[in-house]
C-alpha cells in the first residue's frame, strides 16, 4: 500500500504541470536531479512547532514538535548532532549573505557536501534566498525533482515556494501547481498558504481557478481568517466580472482595519468603478476606520479617473491632517492626480519639493505636461531627468512623444523616436509607433503617416488604423479612409467603432444610402455607438450628462440656460459647425443637434450652480468635437469663466475666447 502511494506521488511530480490548465506554466519540467547524500533513515521523524510564521509539522502525515534546528534522533546518533548543528548554522549564514546567483550555486554545493539536503530549515532558507535572487525556478528544479523524497517536506517549505512563484511576473501559475502538488503529497495547507495561492490566482485572472481555491479555503476552515478574506476580495476584484462576489465577501467579513477597506476600494478603483471607490471610502470614514497610505493611493486613483480635482484637494488636506505617511508612492499618486485633474502647476510644485524621486515621479510629470499640451516644458524636463542620471524607460518615451504630438513638434518627435534604440537601447513598442502616427496625422502628413505604418516591423493595431482613418476624414482623404476602414472591419467584424468610422466617412462624402446601410447592419448585429458623456464636479458631487440628457430633475432650467447660451453666442458671432453632424437633415436641425451635446449641457448646469467667475472643470469620455471647441471659447468670454476640459486625449484651457491648444488638437 505504501509503495502504491509513493508511486502515485512520483507520478504526480512528473505530471505537475497538468494539475491546472494555466497557459503560462506549460514549460514547467523539473529535470531529473539526483541528490548525492541521504541524511535521514526510516527511523527519523522530522517536524516543526507551530509559530507565527506558519511552520507546522508534517512528515509522512505525522507531525512531531521539536526545537528549531534540532533532530529527534536516537541516543546513538546524539554525538553527531552538534556537528550537524554547526553545519546547519554555517549554511544558513552563507544563504543569508548570498547576493548573486553564482554564490547561490556555490552554497548549494556546500549544502550537499554538508549533508543538509534533507534539512527543512536549510531548504526553506535556500528557497527563500532563491526567490530573492529571482532564481526560484532553479530552486524548484532541485527541491521538486522526481527523485527527491518530498514527503519529508513540511507546510512552511511549500509555502515559501508558493509565495515565491506568486510574487513573480510570469510564473504565477506555478504557485498553483506547487500548491496542488503539496496537497497530493498529503501535506496540509495552513492559513498562511492561501493568501499566497489567492494572490497567484489574482495575477492569472482565472475565475474558475479562484473559485476552486475558495472552495478549499472553506473546506479547511480558513474562511474566517482576515488575511485570507482580504486576499480573496483582491482575487475576485482581479477576475473580470466578479466585483459583486468581492463585495459579498467584503460585506460578510469583519472590517476593523484599513487593509480590508483598501482591498475593496482598490478593487473598485482598478476596475474603473471610481464612484463606488469614493463612496466606500466615505463609508469607511463614517465607521471610524483610519485609512493608511495604500487606501489613500487607491482613493487618489479614483479621483484621477473621475477628474475630481476638488475631491483630490480634500484628500491631500486629509492626508496632511491625519498625518498619513507620505511615502514616495503616495507622493507620486498625488502628482498624477493633480496632473490629470487639471492642476499641472500644483503637480510640478509637489514634484519639485520631493526629497526622493523615482522613475514614476518623473514619468507622472512628463505625461501630465504632455496632456496639457506643454511640449517644450516636457522636453526640458526630460533633458533635466537625463542630466540627473535617471535612465528613461519606455513609458517616459510615450509621454515625451505624446507631448511632441500635441504641440506639433514633428522634427523633435522624430529625433526622440530614433534615439530610443540608438541612444538608450529601448526597442520601440506598438504604443510608440502609435504616438508617431498620431504626430504625423495631427500635422496633416497623412501620406507620410501611411508610409510609416507600412514600414512598421509589426502589424498596426486598431488604434493606429483608426488614427489614420480620422486623419483621412479631417484632411479630405476620404477614399483612402474608406479603404482603411473596410480593411479594419474585415479584420474585426464585431467592433462597432469601425462601423461608426465608416458611417461618418460616408456622411462626409454625402453618401447617405451607404451610411444608412452601415447603421442598419450595426442594428442587425446588436451594435451600439458609445454615447458621448461629460462629467462635472460641483460641491464634491459628480454629475454625468449625455447628449440631449433630460434625466436631471432640473433639466428644464438647464435647457433654458442652454437656449440663453445659444442666443448670446450668436450675438457674439458664433456659427455652428454643422459639418460635424453626420445626419441627412436640414441645417436648423443640425444646429439643434449640436446644441444638445453633453459638454454644453454640463456647462449650462455649471453656470446655474456656481458663482460668477468660478472655474468650470469638465471630463469628457470622447475627443471634443470642433463645434463644442468653438462654442466653449465663446462661452468662456461671454460669461467670463475659465473652462477646463479633459477629453480622451488632452486638456483644453478656455479663457477670454481662446484655448490653450491654439486650435491644434
C-alpha positions, -999 to 999 in steps of 0.1 A, spaced: 0 0 0 29 24 10 46 16 -23 15 23 -43 10 57 -25 47 65 -31 44 56 -68 14 80 -71 34 108 -56 62 102 -80 38 101 -109 23 134 -97 57 150 -97 62 141 -133 27 154 -143 29 185 -121 22 209 -150 -10 191 -158 -27 197 -125 -41 232 -135 -49 243 -170 -30 275 -170 -12 286 -202 18 303 -186 31 271 -168 32 248 -198 70 248 -199 75 237 -162 95 204 -164 117 197 -134 148 179 -145 159 145 -130 184 157 -105 197 131 -80 209 141 -46 243 127 -36 236 122 1 208 108 23 208 122 58 178 106 73 169 69 77 134 54 82 136 59 119 139 97 118 108 118 121 111 155 114 86 182 124 85 218 134 65 235 161 37 260 153 50 295 152 39 330 140 55 324 105 33 295 98 56 264 101 37 233 112 49 197 114 42 172 86 62 141 77 46 111 62 14 125 77 30 126 112 37 159 130 62 159 158 72 191 176 108 199 182 131 228 189 143 248 158 172 232 140 173 200 162 166 165 150 148 139 171 173 111 170 183 81 190 210 84 216 235 65 195 235 94 170 235 122 195 272 127 191 267 137 155 241 162 164 264 190 173 284 187 141 253 188 121 241 218 141 273 237 132 269 228 95 233 240 96 242 273 111 271 278 87 249 271 57 221 294 70 247 322 74 260 317 39 225 318 25 218 350 45 249 367 29 242 353 -6 235 381 -31 243 366 -65 232 335 -85 268 323 -87 271 324 -49 238 306 -47 251 277 -67 282 275 -45 261 275 -14 240 247 -29 272 226 -34 282 234 2 247 223 13 252 189 -3 287 184 9 275 191 45 247 165 42 219 190 47 199 181 16 170 169 39 173 197 65 140 215 62 152 247 78 181 250 53 160 240 23 134 266 32 160 293 35 175 281 2 141 285 -15 136 320 1 171 332 -10 165 318 -45 133 338 -46 151 370 -36 176 364 -64 148 357 -90 161 321 -92 131 302 -78 130 281 -110 165 269 -101 155 261 -66 122 243 -75 140 221 -101 161 208 -72 135 207 -44 107 192 -66 128 168 -86 111 134 -91 140 117 -73 137 138 -41 119 123 -11 94 152 -9 70 135 16 96 148 42 87 184 33 65 204 55 39 232 50 64 260 56 87 249 29 59 246 4 45 280 15 79 295 7 79 281 -28 43 290 -34 49 325 -22 80 329 -44 61 319 -75 31 341 -66 55 371 -65 69 365 -100 56 383 -130 54 354 -155 52 322 -134 23 328 -110 6 297 -124 34 276 -109 24 287 -75 -9 269 -80 9 238 -94 31 236 -63 1 241 -40 -17 212 -58 14 190 -55 16 198 -18 -19 186 -13 -12 155 -34 17 147 -11 -6 148 19 8 180 34 -19 201 48 -21 238 40 -24 264 68 -38 299 70 -5 313 55 -8 292 24 -40 307 10 -30 343 8 -1 333 -15 -23 310 -36 -51 335 -39 -26 362 -49 -14 339 -77 -50 333 -89 -54 371 -89 -24 375 -111 -36 348 -135 -71 363 -136 -87 328 -138 -121 330 -121 -128 292 -121 -94 286 -105 -101 313 -79 -134 297 -71 -118 263 -67 -93 277 -42 -121 295 -24 -138 261 -20 -106 247 -5 -105 276 19 -140 267 31 -131 230 33 -101 236 56 -119 262 77 -98 292 69 -127 313 56 -128 334 88 -92 343 88 -90 381 79 -58 378 59 -73 350 37 -105 371 33 -86 402 23 -67 383 -4 -99 367 -15 -115 402 -20 -84 411 -41 -86 379 -61 -123 384 -71 -116 420 -80 -88 409 -103 -110 383 -121 -131 401 -147 -168 405 -140 -167 394 -103 -166 426 -83 -200 416 -69 -185 384 -54 -157 405 -40 -182 429 -24 -201 399 -10 -170 386 7 -162 421 20 -197 427 34 -197 394 53 -162 398 69 -150 419 99 -139 454 88 -118 466 117 -86 476 99 -77 496 68 -63 466 49 -98 452 44 -112 485 32 -82 491 10 -86 458 -7 -122 466 -18 -116 503 -25 -85 494 -46 -105 468 -65 -132 493 -74 -105 518 -85 -87 493 -107 -119 483 -124 -128 519 -132 -157 519 -107 -143 551 -93 -176 565 -79 -181 532 -59 -145 536 -46 -151 571 -34 -185 561 -19 -169 532 1 -141 555 13 -167 578 27 -184 549 44 -150 539 58 -148 573 74 -182 571 90 -174 539 108 -142 553 122 -115 532 105 -84 552 99 -70 549 63 -34 542 56 -13 552 26 -25 523 5 -61 534 10 -52 569 0 -34 558 -31 -65 540 -43 -87 569 -35 -64 593 -54 -65 569 -83 -104 571 -83 -102 609 -81 -78 609 -111 -102 587 -131 -132 610 -123 -113 642 -128 -125 652 -94 -100 680 -86 -118 694 -56 -122 659 -40 -85 653 -47 -76 685 -30 -96 674 0 -78 641 0 -44 659 1 -55 680 31 -69 649 48 -35 632 44 -18 661 60 -44 664 88 -43 627 97 -5 626 93 -7 596 69 28 586 60 38 604 28 58 577 10 72 582 -25 44 561 -39 18 584 -22 35 615 -35 36 600 -70 -2 593 -67 -8 630 -57 13 643 -86 -5 620 -110 -39 631 -96 -32 669 -98 -17 665 -133 -46 646 -147 -73 666 -129 -62 698 -144 -38 714 -119 -5 707 -135 12 736 -117 4 720 -83 18 687 -96 50 704 -106 53 721 -72 49 687 -54 75 672 -77 100 700 -71 97 695 -33 102 658 -33 133 646 -14 134 613 -33 122 608 -69 117 576 -88 112 570 -125 75 570 -117 78 606 -103 94 618 -135 70 599 -157 40 613 -139 50 649 -145 62 643 -181 29 626 -190 10 653 -172 27 681 -191 21 662 -224 -16 661 -216 -17 698 -210 0 705 -244 31 719 -228 55 703 -252 86 724 -248 84 721 -210 81 683 -213 112 682 -234 131 704 -209 120 682 -180 131 651 -199 166 666 -205 167 675 -168 159 639 -160 188 626 -181 212 651 -165 201 639 -131 213 604 -141 178 588 -143 176 562 -170 144 566 -191 121 537 -197 95 530 -224 67 548 -205 87 581 -204 90 580 -241 53 575 -246 48 607 -226 76 625 -245 63 615 -279 27 624 -269 39 659 -259 56 664 -293 23 652 -310 0 676 -290 24 705 -296 31 699 -333 69 693 -327 73 669 -356 111 671 -360 118 667 -323 94 638 -321 112 620 -349 146 627 -332 134 613 -299 118 582 -315 151 574 -333 171 580 -301 151 552 -282 170 524 -299 202 543 -309 210 560 -277 190 543 -249 187 507 -262 149 507 -259 131 488 -287 100 509 -296 67 491 -289 34 494 -306 24 524 -284 55 543 -295 47 537 -332 11 548 -324 24 581 -310 45 587 -342 14 580 -364 -6 604 -343 22 630 -345 23 629 -383 -15 628 -387 -21 658 -364 4 677 -386 -16 668 -417 12 645 -430 -13 617 -438 7 601 -467 39 601 -446 19 585 -418 6 558 -441 41 551 -454 54 550 -418 27 524 -409 36 503 -440 72 502 -429 65 492 -393 82 460 -380 48 447 -367 12 448 -378 -6 480 -369 -33 477 -342 -68 491 -343 -58 523 -326 -32 531 -352 -56 524 -381 -83 545 -365 -59 574 -361 -51 571 -398 -89 570 -407 -97 601 -386 -68 619 -402 -81 610 -436 -116 623 -427 -102 655 -413 -79 662 -442 -101 652 -470 -85 619 -479 -119 602 -479 -113 574 -504 -81 564 -485 -100 565 -452 -128 543 -467 -103 518 -479 -85 515 -445 -119 513 -426 -131 485 -448 -99 466 -441 -104 472 -403 -139 458 -405 -127 427 -423 -101 422 -395 -125 429 -366 -161 424 -379 -177 427 -344 -160 460 -334 -188 487 -335 -163 516 -336 -151 507 -371 -186 508 -384 -191 542 -369 -160 555 -386 -171 542 -419 -205 556 -414 -190 590 -407 -168 589 -438 -199 581 -459 -217 611 -443 -187 633 -451 -189 621 -487 -227 628 -486 -233 591 -495 -264 588 -472 -276 555 -486 -243 538 -477 -243 554 -443 -279 542 -437 -269 507 -448 -240 506 -423 -262 517 -395 -288 491 -403 -261 464 -404 -250 476 -369 -286 473 -356 -289 438 -370 -258 427 -352 -269 444 -319 -241 470 -321 -244 504 -304 -223 535 -307 -206 546 -274 -225 578 -264 -206 609 -256 -207 618 -220 -194 646 -198 -188 646 -160 -186 677 -138 -178 680 -101 -199 705 -81 -198 707 -43 -179 674 -41 -206 656 -61 -201 642 -95 -227 647 -122 -227 630 -156 -246 641 -187 -251 626 -222 -263 643 -254 -298 655 -250 -299 644 -214 -332 651 -196 -327 628 -166 -317 656 -142 -345 669 -121 -337 705 -131 -335 697 -168 -360 724 -178 -338 751 -162 -307 736 -178 -322 736 -213 -334 772 -207 -299 781 -198 -286 764 -230 -311 784 -251 -297 816 -235 -262 805 -242 -271 799 -278 -286 834 -282 -256 851 -266 -231 831 -287 -248 840 -319 -249 877 -309 -211 874 -303 -206 859 -338 -207 822 -332 -217 800 -362 -225 763 -356 -201 738 -373 -229 718 -389 -205 697 -409 -198 679 -377 -234 665 -378 -234 632 -397 -271 632 -404 -291 638 -435 -312 666 -420 -316 704 -426 -293 730 -412 -316 741 -384 -320 706 -371 -282 701 -373 -277 732 -352 -303 719 -327 -284 686 -325 -251 704 -318 -267 725 -291 -276 693 -272 -241 679 -269 -232 667 -234 -204 692 -227 -228 721 -234 -254 706 -210 -227 703 -183 -215 739 -189 -252 752 -186 -256 732 -154 -223 748 -140 -234 783 -150 -266 777 -130 -250 761 -99 -217 780 -94 -210 817 -85 -199 840 -113 -162 838 -121 -158 803 -108 -137 780 -130 -157 752 -147 -140 718 -150 -153 690 -173 -142 655 -181 -153 641 -215 -151 604 -225 -145 612 -262 -124 637 -281 -141 671 -280 -157 680 -314 -149 711 -334 -182 728 -327 -181 723 -290 -145 735 -290 -156 767 -308 -187 772 -287 -167 768 -254 -143 796 -265 -173 819 -270 -188 809 -236 -156 815 -217 -155 851 -230 -193 859 -227 -196 846 -191 -161 855 -180 -153 819 -170 -122 798 -172 -133 764 -185 -110 734 -183 -119 703 -204 -102 670 -202 -111 649 -232 -99 615 -242 -65 628 -254 -56 660 -236 -66 691 -216 -81 723 -231 -80 756 -211 -105 781 -224 -102 817 -213 -112 850 -228 -123 833 -260 -90 814 -265 -79 778 -260 -45 767 -247 -43 742 -276 -43 771 -301 -68 751 -321 -43 723 -326 -57 691 -312 
